Amino acid sequence: MSINIFVRHYWRSALVVCCILYLSFAPPSTFKKVHTVENEDKLVHLLMYAGLSFILMFDFLTHQKPKYRLLLFVLIGMIFPILMGGILEIIQSIYFAPRSGSWGDFSANSLGVIISYTIVYQLKKGKLTKPFKRF
């Protein structure tokens, strides 16, 4: 797959990855004025990685041929975001001093990916769209 085709097919996914990278490595002082509640960062992690996984799966299902589809689907839509989340937590704890890696953040990332997969699976099966078909 050439770079041109990759960018054309996966530009949404690349944009979300860039946003996550910025949010992961930006200094904590960038977000000082944001009102927070206890453990809201876990919710943010869950939503970021659910969104990333959903966009990756959407892009994949839209542009890939059926050959080897299930294995690639799981690798791209689930394994990549979970590995990315784990690697970013390790990098944060080692290289970005005010930031720290957290098992809670990694768990929230992984849960977001699992929730996204469940939603995509239900959408593909038509179970989430059946109640809306009568409208």
C-alpha positions in Angstrom: 0.0 0.0 0.0 1.5 3.3 -1.0 1.7 6.3 1.3 -0.7 8.1 -0.9 -3.4 5.4 -0.6 -2.7 5.0 3.1 -3.2 8.7 3.8 -6.3 8.8 1.7 -7.9 5.8 3.5 -6.6 6.4 7.0 -6.5 10.2 7.4 -9.1 10.1 10.1 -7.2 7.6 12.1 -3.9 9.5 11.7 -5.6 12.7 12.9 -6.9 10.9 16.0 -3.5 9.4 16.7 -1.9 12.9 16.4 -4.5 14.3 18.9 -3.8 11.5 21.4 0.0 12.1 21.0 -0.4 15.8 21.7 -2.7 15.2 24.7 -0.3 12.6 26.0 2.8 14.7 25.8 1.6 18.2 26.4 2.8 19.7 29.7 0.2 19.3 32.5 0.1 23.1 32.9 -1.6 23.2 29.5 -4.7 21.9 31.2 -4.6 23.7 34.5 -7.7 25.9 33.7 -9.8 22.9 32.8 -12.3 22.1 35.5 -12.0 18.5 36.6 -13.7 16.0 38.8 -12.1 13.1 40.5 -10.7 10.5 38.1 -11.9 12.4 35.0 -8.7 11.6 33.3 -9.7 7.9 33.3 -12.9 8.9 31.4 -10.9 10.9 29.0 -8.5 8.0 28.3 -11.5 5.7 27.8 -13.1 8.1 25.4 -9.9 8.8 23.5 -9.1 5.2 22.9 -12.7 4.2 22.2 -12.7 6.9 19.5 -9.4 5.8 18.1 -10.4 2.2 17.9 -13.8 3.0 16.4 -12.2 5.2 13.7 -9.5 2.6 12.9 -12.2 -0.1 12.6 -14.4 2.1 10.4 -11.5 3.0 8.1 -10.4 -0.6 7.9 -13.9 -2.0 7.1 -14.4 0.8 4.6 -11.2 0.2 2.6 -9.8 -3.3 3.1 -10.4 -6.4 0.9 -12.0 -9.5 2.6 -8.7 -11.6 2.4 -7.3 -11.9 5.9 -9.8 -9.5 7.1 -10.5 -10.8 10.6 -6.8 -11.0 11.7 -6.0 -7.6 10.3 -9.2 -6.2 11.8 -8.2 -7.3 15.3 -4.6 -6.2 14.8 -5.5 -2.7 13.5 -8.6 -2.1 15.5 -7.7 -3.6 18.8 -4.1 -4.6 19.3 -2.6 -1.4 17.8 -4.5 1.0 20.1 -3.8 -1.1 23.2 -0.1 -1.4 22.4 0.0 2.3 21.6 -1.6 3.2 25.0 0.8 1.0 26.9 3.9 2.4 25.1 2.7 6.0 25.6 2.3 5.3 29.3 5.8 3.9 29.5 7.2 6.8 27.5 5.4 9.3 29.8 6.8 7.8 32.9 10.4 7.8 31.6 10.8 10.9 29.4 8.1 13.4 30.4 9.0 14.3 34.0 5.8 16.0 35.3 3.8 13.2 33.7 3.6 9.6 35.0 2.6 6.3 33.6 -0.4 4.7 35.2 -1.9 1.2 35.2 -5.3 2.9 35.6 -4.8 4.9 32.5 -3.7 1.8 30.6 -6.8 0.0 31.8 -9.0 2.8 30.8 -7.4 2.8 27.3 -7.9 -0.9 27.0 -11.5 -0.7 28.2 -12.2 2.0 25.6 -10.9 -0.3 22.9 -13.1 -3.2 24.1 -16.2 -1.0 24.3 -15.5 0.3 20.8 -15.1 -3.2 19.4 -18.4 -4.3 21.1 -20.2 -1.4 19.5 -18.8 -2.1 16.1 -19.6 -5.8 16.4 -23.2 -5.0 17.3 -23.5 -2.5 14.5 -22.2 -5.0 12.0 -24.7 -7.6 13.2 -27.5 -5.0 12.9 -28.5 -5.4 16.6 -28.0 -1.7 17.4 -29.8 -0.5 14.2 -32.9 -2.7 14.4 -34.9 -0.4 16.8 -34.4 2.5 14.4 -35.5 0.7 11.2 -39.2 1.5 11.7 -38.5 5.3 11.6 
